[in-house]
């Protein structure tokens, strides 16, 4: 409704008209004022529905997925079917929102590492960083047995 409101309203009204024509019930909407009133009410009650949601809902109404209409298709039946569609899509929307939330948290954590180094995991200095080769060959500052094992384990992990 934000980009092309006239074209969007025309598409939504055409969906309502097609639904009523296809079902061919005795007591249904026929006047333009009835369709306009139904459209306005549905837009008030379900403002977050996209055109795709409207299309799927009217398609399911045509298939009578939401139950029989008993020869009547007016505003009350449309509101009831749209409520059923909303309940049907709610678990899917919750899963999508949860995945988006997890992705956003992961992205934020990654950005914080690059923006502020104190949030990054600190790299522990390795044995190689602490031991100078010249001192080691002189006999000073030699590796202990545990330091040597640590160095070997790191070499195996890096391969």
GIMOMO-V88127 format. One line per field, one symbol per residue. burial: I if it has 24 or more other C-alpha atoms within 12 Angstrom, else O. A space follows every 50 residues. Layout:
burial=???
//
This chain:
burial=OOOOOOOOIOOIIOIIIOIIOOIOOOOIIIOOOOIOOIIOOIIOOIOOIO IOOIOIIIIIIIOOOIOOIOOOIIIOIIIIIIOOIIOOOOOOOOOOOOOO OOOOOOOOOOOOOOOOOOOOOOOOOOIOOOOOOOOOOOOOOOOOOOOOOO OOOOOOOOO
//
